[in-house]
Amino acid sequence: MTTSTIRYPRYHEDFQALAAIRPGPSWLVDLRAAAWDRFNELGLPTARRGNERWKYTNLRPLAAIAFESPQATDSTGGLDAGTVRSLAPWDEAWTNLVFVDGKFSEALSTIAPAQNGTVCSDLASALNGNSGPVRDGLAQLASFDDDAFAALNTAFINDGASIQVPDNAVTASPVNLVFVSTAGPQPQVTHPRTLVQVGRNARLTLVESYVDLTGGSNFTNAVLEMAVGQGSHVDHFRLLMDTPDGFHVGTSRVLQGQDSSVTSSSFTTGAAMARNDFLVTLDAPGASCDLRGLYATTGSQHIDNLINIDHAKPHTTSRLFYKGILSGKSRAVFGGTVTVRRDAQKADSRQTDKNLVLSHEAEVDSKPSLLIYADDVQCGHGATAGHIDQDTLFYMQSRGLDRATATKMLIQAFAAEIVDTVGVEQVHGFLETVFAGSIPAESVVFGGRP
């Protein structure tokens, strides 16, 4: 470890404690140390100038809090099974891995019998077993060279999920990961890590849910790494349901092989500040991805989506479609970049961000962009933001609906375009309930007529 000045004493104390209590194999010790050194060098990206990736998001409130790692020894966090099953999509037939304050809870989890050789386990057990695939996969996609949050998560690798799907395996039911934060005496930080390795011609459905029960300013710094082999398909759902004072940074890195396909849907409500940093690399011909998202903000909440797609090879396809519903004094950020590399001819990409602004004080910053270095491509992007159309509302009222009911129906219809793409019944039903409950009760502004 370097001897440079320690910039974040609280994090450093917890890092040293983890190294003493859970040292792990030598390769993990070295990885953590390198990541900590890099985090200490980078620091949290709080600068407002010359910091394009965080241009519209102020991290100073997060940096001002001395978060500490949870110290509880009870793996259930005082929760019972019934409570956990109500917090997120759930089915007893699924493989459900529950993590409370960053630690795997066997008592709250239900693990289905192994499906066609698929291995689903908590990361701590995989690390203790010195698993070769885990050693070879960790930190290969989520680089921490220039990412402080990825570096911090890697420095604190301790628990999370490890999912290994062998060649030709088809998982009959979803793998469901539920990360729950509970209240502690001080604001807490957790660093869940998920490693997904999918072989050739395989299929996986993965559900990630992040739930904060604290009502306070806890911080979740999550990282997902997913490698998808040739001819495989992954359906991925990511749900964030945080408290109005919580902080969440989610970093997801996906690498796709030849003729593979990934459908990933992100749904976000709550959080004082939430960041969804998602990067897909289409690394072989025939690879395709379909990324969708729906976010709802209210009060003074801030949600930042940074969605990037890298067409690294020719004959690759991507679709990106996000929607936002904003009310109160909240703010949303959408920054999406599609990169088409020089040799990635015949790339096909469409990128869309639409926002429904329900109050005069809500604000959205949308910045979709294309970086094209090839000359034989089909690419396009667009972004819109607007209020509920008065003419449409008037038409619905003329058919006998009162103003409040008509307004609610229009908002629900706006959200349904994303929610209705979810093909897993339990996830779809859960999301319908969540977003129906997120429709604001305060006054809604309208547009469409002078």
N, C-alpha and C positions, 0 to 999 in steps of 0.2 A: 504494500500500500504506500502511496506517496505520502510525503510529509507536509504537503501544502496546508494552508490554513483551512480549518474546518468551518464551512459556511453555514451548516445547519446542525447545530449541536444535538438537538432532540433526535433527529433522524440518525445521527452518528452513534448516539448512545444505544439506540435500539438495534442498529446494525451490528455493533460490537456484541450486544447481548445475544442476538441470533447466532452469530458466529461461534459463541461460546456454548450455547445450549444445543443448537442443531447444526453442527459443522458440515455434515454430509461428506460425500466422497471428495477426493482432492480436486477433480476437475470442476466440481461445483464451487468449492472454496475459491478457486482461481477465477471462475466466472463472476462470482459475486464481488470479489475484490476489484476486478477490472471495471465492473459496472459502477461500483461505488465511487471509484476514482474519477470516472467520467462524469457522473452526476455532480460530484463536488466541483469539477472544473466548469461544467456548463451552468449549473445553478438553474433555478426555476426561471422560465422565460417571461419575466415581468416587465421588460422594457416595452414601451409603447411605440417607439420609433425604430425603424430598421428591423422589425420583427414581423415579417409578412404573415407567417403562419398563425400568429396570435394578434393580428392587427385589430380585430374587432372584439377581442375578449380580454378583459382586465383580470389578471391573475394575482394582483396584489392582495386582495382579501384572503385568498387561499394561502399565499405565502406568509401572511402575518400571523397565522395560527400555528402553534407548536403541537401538531398532532402526535399522538403516541400510539405505539402498537398495543393491541388488546392484551390484557394479562389474564383474562378469565381462564380457568381450567376446565369448566363444565362445557363439554362439546355441544350441548344443546342450547346454551345461552338462556336457560330457563324456559325455552319454547317447547310446546307439545306438538305432536304430529298433526293434530287437527288444525292448529294455527298455521303451520307451515304450508299445508295443502291448500289453504285459502289465499295464500299470498301470491301465487303464481300458477300458470297452467300446470295441471297435474293429472296423471293417470297411473293407477297402480300397476298397469301392465308395462309401463315404461321403465327404463333404467333412470332412477331419480337420485342424483347426487346432491346432497345439501351441505352447504358450507356456512357456518355461523361465525361471524367476525373473522373471516379468512381461514377458518380451520374446518376440515372435513368432519361431519357429524354422522357416524355410522348409525347411531340410534334413530336419526330422523330420515335416513336414506332408505331407498328400496332398490335393490339391484336385481334386474331380471337375469335369468340364465344366459350364459354366453351365447351370442348369436353368430354362427358361422366363423368362429375364431376371433370375433371382435373383443377387444380388451378395454374395459372402462374402469378406471380406478382413480383414487385420489393421488395427486402428484407426490405427496409426501411418501407414500408407500413405494411408488415407482422410483423415487430418488434413493430411498433406503436400499432398494434392490439393485441399485447401480445399473438400471435398465439401459441397454445399448441404444435402442431407438430414442429414448428420452434424452440421453446424453448427446446424441447426434442431431436432435431436432431443436433443442432449446437455444434461443437467441440466434437462430439461423435466419429467420425472417424478420423478427422485430429487432432491428439493429438499434443499438443505443449510442452510436457514434455522435449523432447530432440531435438526439431526442432525450431530453432530461427525464420525462416521465417513464419512458421505456427503460432508461438506465436505473431509475429509482426502483421500479418493479423488479428488474433483474437482480439488483443488489439484495432484494429481500425475498428472492425465490425460496419458498418454503412449502407451500401447499397450493392446491388448485386441482385441476382435472387433467388426466392423461387419457386420450382416446385413440386407440390404434385399430384401424379397420384393414384387414388383410385383403389381398387381391381377390376379386370375384365375390366378395362378401356383400350381402344385402341385409342391412339391419331392418328387421320387421317392424320395430317400434322406435320412437324417438329416444334419444339420449337427452335427458333434461337436467340442466345444471341450475341450481337455485342458490344464490349468494345473498345471505341475510346479514344486515348490520344491526346490532343491538346497542343499547345505551351503556356507556361506561362513565366513570367519574370525571374523565376529561375527554375532549374531542379525540376520536380515534381514527387511525388510518389502516386500511388493509390493502394488500397487494396480490389479489388472486391472479393466478397464471393458468392459462388453458392451452394445452398442446394437442392438436388434432392432426393425425397422420393417416391419410386415406390412400390405400394402394390402388392398383389398376382395376378398372371395370367393377367398381364397388359403389355402394350407395349408402348415404347416411343422412338422417334428419337430426339436427342439433338445435336445442332450445336453451338459450341463456337468459336468466332473469336476475335482476339486481333490485333488491328491496331494502329500504332503510326504515327501521322502526323506531329510530331514536328521537326524531323530532328536532334534532340538533344539527351541529355543523360537522358531522363526520365526513371523512374523505375516502372514497374508493378509487384506487388506481389500478385498473385491470388491464391485462394484456392477453390477447388471443393470437396464437400462431396456428395456421392451418395450411397444410400441404395436401393438394388434391392430385392424385395420380391420373395417368392416361385413361380416358374413357369413363371416368367416375363422375358421379353427380352428388352434390351436397345441397340440401335445403337447410338454411340457417335462419334462426329467428333470435333477435336480441331485444329484450324488454328492459327498460330502465324505469323504475317507479320509486323515485327518491322523495325525500322530504323537502319542504320549501327552503330549508337552511343547509341542505347537504351539498357536497361537492363530488363530482364524478368525472374521471377522465378514463375513457375506454379506448385502447389502442388495439386495432385488429389488422393483422397482416395475412394475406391469402396469396398462395402461389399455385397456379394451375398448370397442369400438364396437357398434353395433346388431346383434343376432342373431349376435354372435361367441361363440366358446366356447374356453376354455383349460382344459386338463388339465395340472396341474403336480404332479410327484411328487418328494419330497425324501427322500434316504437319507443318514444320517450315522453314521459310526463314528469313534472316535479323538478326538483333540484334548484338550488340557488345558482349554481353554475354546472353545466354538463357539457362535456366535449365527446363527440363521437368521431374518432380519427380512424378512418377505414381506407386501406389500400389493397387493391387487387392487382396482381401482376399476371397477365395472360402470356405465359412463357412458352407456348408452343402452338402451331397451327391448329385451328379447329376449336380452340378454347373459347368459352363464352361465359359471361356473367350477367346477371339481372339484379340490380341493387335497388331496393325500394325503402322508403322511410316515411314515417308520420310522426310529427312532434307537436305538442300542445304546450303553450306557455301561458302563464297568468301571473298576476301580482308583479313582482320585480324579478322574476326568474329570467335566466339567460341560458339558451341552448345553442351550441356551436357544432355544426356538422362539417367536417372536413373529409370529403369523399373523393378519393383519387383512383383512377384506373390507368394502368400502364399497359398499352398494347405493345408488347416487346417483340412479338413475332407476327408474320403475315397471316391473313385469313382468320382473324380473331374478331369477336363480336361483343359489344357491351351495350347495356341499357341501364340508365340511371334515372329514377323518378322519385322525387321527394316532395312531400307536402307539409305545410305548417299551418297551425291555427294559433293566432296570437291575440291575447286580450290583456287588460290592465295596463301596466307600465312595463311589460315584459319585452324581451328582445331575443331575436333569433338570428343566427348567422348560418349561411350556407356557402361554403367554398368548395367547389368541385372542379377538379382538373382532370381532363382526359389527355393523356400523352400518347402520341403515335410515333414510335421510333422510326429512324431512317429506313430500315429494311422491312418495316411492318406494312407492306402493301396489302391492299384489299381489306383493310380494317374497316369495320362498320360500327359506328357509335352514335347513340342518341342520349342527350342529357337534358333533364327538365326539372325545374324547381318551381312550385306554385305555393303561394301563401295567401291565407284568408286573414285579414287584419280586422279585428272586431272592436278596436278602440282607437281613439285619436292619439293616445300616448304610446301605444305599442310600436315597435320598430323592427324592421327586418333588413338585414344586409345580405344580399344575394350576389355571389360573384362566380358564376359558372365560367369555365374557360377551356379552350382547346389549345394544345401545343402539338402541332402537326409537322413532322419532319419527313413524311412520305408524300408522294404525289398522286397515288391512286387509291383514294379512300372515300368513304361516305360518312361524314361526321356533321353533327349539328347540335346546337344547344339553345336553351331559352329559359327565361325566368319571369315570373309574374307575381304581382302583389296587388290585392284589391279588397274592397269591402263587399258585403252582401248586396246583390243587385236589387234595386228598388222595384224594377219592373217585374222581376220574377216573384218577389215577395207579394206585390199587388195582385198578380195573377192567382197565387195560392190563396190569398185572402178572399178573392172573388169567388173561390170555390168552397167557401164556408169555413176555412181555417182561421183561428184567431192569430194575431201577429206573433205572439210568443211561440205558439206551436209551429207555425210556418218557419220562423227563424231557426228553431231547433232542428227541424227536419232538413233545412238547407245545410246547416253545419254538419249534421250527421251524414248527409249524402256526400259532402265534400270529403269527409274522412273515409267513407265506405269504399271509395275507389282504391284505396290502399289496403284497408282491412280485408276487403272481400277477395283479395288475391291470396290470402292465407288458406292453404288447403288442409291444414291439420285442425280438425273440428274443435278440440279442446282449446287450442291457442286462439282460434277465430272467436269462439264464444267469450273467452276471457277478455280479449281486446275490445270487443263490442261493449262490454260492461265498463271497462276502464275509460274508454274515450267518451262514452255517453255521460259518464260522471264528470268528465273534464270540461264539458261545455259550460261556459261562464254564465253566472246568474246576473252579472252586472249589465249595464246598458250596452247595446251593440250598435255600432255605427253602420250606416248604409250608404251605398253609392249607386251610380247608374243613371240618375236623373238630376238635372240642375235644381 
